[in-house]
Amino acid sequence: MQTFSSAMRYTFRYAFFCMAIAAILWALLPSYRFFLQSLLLGMAGSLVNGTVLFSKTWRIGQMAVDPGVRPKGTGMLQRLVVAGFAVFLTMRFPHLFGLAGVLIGLFLFQILSFLFVYRSFK
């Protein structure tokens, strides 16, 4: 569980680093603000989804140590609601957000977790 925890720590660290880069670029490049704020919305949703996934996975790992701990689901519904809400905001406010940027941002945490978590288990 320690390797998973440290891999998730790296994943969150690099996800926040990517969000900081996108925020800096948003401030420096006014002609790309539409795409970058869409990307930031998707990245925020991705971080929330990653937090839910990490907490549910952590509780399942704790169940292996202490059988009294019971996870309540996998968090799939919560993650779908967060992604759906990001897409809803995109459709509701098309002058602020673009669908391409939001969808790219929603996959940020999955890509980073693939790089750090799955690689750490080898």
N, C-alpha and C positions, 0 to 999 in steps of 0.2 A: 504494500500500500504506500510505502514511502516513495518508491520510484514513480508511482502514479501521481502522488501529491507534488513532487518536485517537477514532474513534467507538466502538470497543470499550472504550476506557478510560472514556469517559463512561457507557457501558452498565454496566460493572462498578461504577463509582462510585455510580450511582443504584440499582443492585441492592443494594449493601451499605447504602445509605441507607434503602431500603425495609425491609431486614431489621432495621436498628437501630430503626426506628420500630415495627415489629411486636414486637420484643423489649421495647421500653419500654412499649408498650401491654399486653403480656403481664404485665409487672410491676405496672402500675398498675390494670388491670381484671381482678380475679380471676374475675368472672362470665363472662368471655369467653375464659378460658385454653384451654379445649378447642379452640375454633376457631383461636385464635392460635398454639398450638403445632402444630396441623396445618398452618397456613399457613407457619410457620417450617420445618417438615420439607420441604414442597414447595418453598419458596424455596431451601433448601440443595441439594436435588436439581437445581433449575433452575440454580443457580450452577455446580455440577459439570458439568452438561450444556453450559452455555455455555463453560466452560473447555475442554472436549474439542472443541467445535465451533470455538472460536477457534484452538486449536493445530493442528487439521487444516487449517483454512482458511489459516492462516499458512504452513504447510508447502507447500501448493499454490501460494501466491503466491511462495514462495522457489524453487519449481521453475521458475517462469517466468524468474527471474533466473539461476539456476544449474541446468542440466539434470542435474547429478549428484545433486541432492536428490530423493528419491523418497518421496512420501507413501504410507503403508501403510493404505489405506482411508479412509473418510470419518468413521469413528467412530460410525456408526449403531448398531452392536451395543452399544457401551459406553453410549451415551445411552439406548437401550432398557432395558438392564440397570439403570441408575440409576433411571429412572422406574419400572420394575417393582419394584425394591427398595423404593422409597418407598411404592408401593401395597401391596406385601407387608407392610411394617411397619404400614400402616394396617389391613389386614385381620387381622393377627396380634394387634395390640393395639388393639381398638376402644374400650377405655376411655381410651386416651391420645390417639388421633388420629381425626379425621373425614375421610371421603373428599372431601367438598366443599372443605375447606380445603387439603388436599394437592393436589388437581387445580388449584385456583386458583393456588396457589404454584408449581406446575410450569410454568405459563405466564408467570411473571414475566419471565424472561430473554428469551423470545421477543417479548413485547410491548415491552420496553425496547429490544431490538435493532432491532425494526421502527421504533421512533421515531427512534433515533439513527443506525443504520448505513444504512438505506435512504434516509433523508432527506439524509445527507451526500453521497450519490452524485449528487444532482440538480444 
